[in-house]
């Protein structure tokens, strides 16, 4: 993490403070991880450290070229969430290259769609999803909108909570995609979130999906 700050001539105290702050941000306690060798870290921890190393010197712009493409879905989701958290904390501009449209929808403030070396459309995820520039863009994001919905956290399903009891408790940061297998095994899930506890069941999920993916075109609704 300290490589680039050292090259830029930061003081040892400033480097130590920045390193510890970044480790804390990604839930790696500095006292435990500060002096570990890379070989002493898990694959997911190495990925997190790699991202911190890129951000440590507070660059104005960071280019990430498909950084999560080789990861399993759970690790990928965790690192996506971590990147969003770091972005909010550090305000660093990130140019993120991906072929995964759901990932683009989740991470991007603005998305540039390229084909044949040309930009077809540059806009917000919402605008691209509702007003694609052409058929290619529309087809590209068609499946991504549904998949993106499965990446929402259970905390976001609170308005659709069911008024039933449930014994199986889960955290509010669990994604809908991760929760679906649990709903196969349990009639309902008690969600403990920062906004309080509520219950999610199959009916809650269907209600959310119906609300999230209803076509905005009045004619299609009819």
FENJO-V17419 format. One record per helix or strand of 3 or more residues. SS is the DSSP state (hx for helix, st for strand). FROM is the first residue (numbers start at 0). TO is the last residue. Records with the same first field share a line. If there is no record, write none. Layout:
SS=FROM-TO / FROM-TO
This chain:
hx=2-6 / 11-24 / 29-32 / 37-39 / 42-54 / 72-89 / 100-106 / 124-129 / 134-148 / 153-159 / 175-184 / 201-211 / 217-220
st=60-64 / 92-96 / 110-114 / 117-122 / 168-170 / 187-192 / 195-200
